[in-house]
């Protein structure tokens, strides 16, 4: 997103950053959905109690909470940033530099956690 950010094109920088998180999930899981549905399919404990991708060993309640928290953070990012940029004309959705920088920081955090996530036996 560097090119968009250097041009002060925060709208497209945010859109590209959020799309990149979804693309990483698809690449690591082989799933094909998008947005909240993709996050639920890839990271939810589901009925078998095991996600496709795990951020920790999932042995304790705290680790289950972390898994769910990161999952909810991703879904919130898609709902807050990706959905408006994907469905609303740029002229109708103003994003500030500070909001864009905060989102890029969050996307960086999520990418790093996805890089370290492990595929589970479920997958």
N, C-alpha and C positions, 0 to 999 in steps of 0.2 A: 504493500500500500504506500510505499515511499513516494512514488511519483505523484499520486493523488494528494498526499499530505503536503508535499513541497509546493504544490500548486494551490494550496488552501482549499482543495476540493474535498471537504470533510464528508460530504454526502457519499461520494463514491469510495472514499477511504474506509468508511464504516461498512458500507455494503460489501466491499471486497474482503475486509477482515472477517466479517461474520460468515461469509460464504466459505472462507478458507477453513474455518473450524468445522463446518459441516462436511467439507470435502475430506478432511483428515479422519473424521469418524467413519465415513464411507470407505476410505482406503484401508483403515485398520480392521473393519468388520465385514466388508463385502455387502453391506446393506445398501439399499438404493433409495430409501425414503429421504425426507428432508425435514428440517426444523424440529419442532417439539416431538413429532412422531419418531423421527430418527433418534433423537436423544433418548426417548423412552425405550425404543427397541434395543439400543446399544448399551445403555447404562442402568436401566431399571433392574432391580433384583427379580422382578417378575414372579410368576407362580412357582418357579423352580428355585428361587432364592439365589440366583447367580446371574450376573449381567454378562454380556459379551465381553465388555472391557471393565476391568476392575482397577481402581486407583490405590488399593491397599489389599490386605489379606482378607478383609471382610470377616474377621474372627470375633470382633467385639461389637457391641452396640455403638460405640463411638466411631468405629470404622464404617459401619453401616450408615451412620449419620453423615460422615464425610462423603461417602459415595452419593447419597441422596442430595446433599448440599451442592456438590459440584454439578450434578445432573440438573438441579433446579436453577443454578446460576447460568448454565448454558441455555436452558429453556427461556429464562428471563432475558438473556442477551438477544436471542432470536426474536422474542416478542417485542422487546423495546427498541431494538436497532435494526435488525434485518427486515422484519415485516414492513415497517413504515417505508424503508428505502426501496423495498422490492415492489410495493403496491401503491405508493403515493408519488406524484410528480415532485421532482427536486424543488421546484419553486414553492410547493405547498408544505414542505417539511424542512424547517430550518434547524440545523445542528451547529452548535457553537464549537469553537476550537477546543475548549476545555472538555466538553462532552466527548468529542472525537478522541482526544488524547486519553481520556479515562477508559473509553471503550477499547482502544488499541492496547492499553495496559491489561485490561481484562482478557482480551483475546490472546495476548501473549501468555498470560498465566494459564489459560485453558489449553493452549497449544502445548505448553511445557508439561502440563499434567497428562495430556493425551499421549505425548511422546513417551512418558514413563509408564502409561497404563499397560496392563498385561491382558492378553486374551485368555479367557478362562476355559476350563474343560467343556463348558456349555457350548462354546463356539467351535 
